Amino acid sequence: SYELTQPSSVSVSPGQTATITCSGDNLGSQYACWYQQKPGQSPMLVIYQDNKRPSGIPERFSGFNSGDTATLTISGTQPIDEAVYYCQAWGSNTLWVFGGGTKLTVL
Amino acid sequence: EVQLVQSGAEVKKPGESLKISCGGSGYTFIGYWIGWVRQMPGRGLEWMGSILPEDSNTRYSPSFQGQVTISADKSTSTAYLQWSGLQASDTAMYYCARGYCSDGSCSGGFDHWGQGTLVTVSS
């Protein structure tokens, strides 16, 4: 089965840029999405179709997907961005697959 | 406003059956996939399966095929996830989410989520 690999944790200082990676075999041939989940809350979509932001998602969130890696970048990271971030890929054969999640700490 | 409202928390014994629900409103229910996602305590998200209510086309993750059944009722705009024999390992939060797909591609991800249903299985 298809697998997506994320680092378990990433730390960033407030105001700096956070980069979270998601790796999978030829991931660039699929579409990548990213979700933010805060404690006790349902996940929330922050990036879809590799690099698009849903309405209401701040511009500091951006995405890129090429080769074997998709990347979520948060520019000017704020304390409110502290959460677990999950990547998710969709392909016509693999359907929906989630990565293991990355805990982003802003300190 | 798009809303997915899930049924309440459940406490069951091993071997019992269970059916939880997810009601959609604020959009054309039959035109969007509904996915079910498991989150075990302290763990990540796992896609279980998805259904397109328009024609009940259902796709399962290989990990959950044969373990659960996903269905939908167009008349009530409700999707369901059911088990015929629960195990302690089924203890988890279960989310439903709307899958945004167009032209055969579901690149839009799960754009709206329910509040989750906590299922606890214990003897």
Interface residues (C-beta under 8 A of the other chain):
Chain A: S1 Y31 C33 Y35 Q37 S42 P43 M44 L45 Y48 Q49 D50 P54 V84 Y86 Q88 W90 S92 L95 W96 V97 F98 G99 G100 G101
Chain B: G35 V37 G44 L45 E46 W47 S50 R59 S61 P62 S63 Y95 A97 G99 Y100 G104 S105 C106 S107 G108 G109 F110 D111 W113 G114 Q115 G116
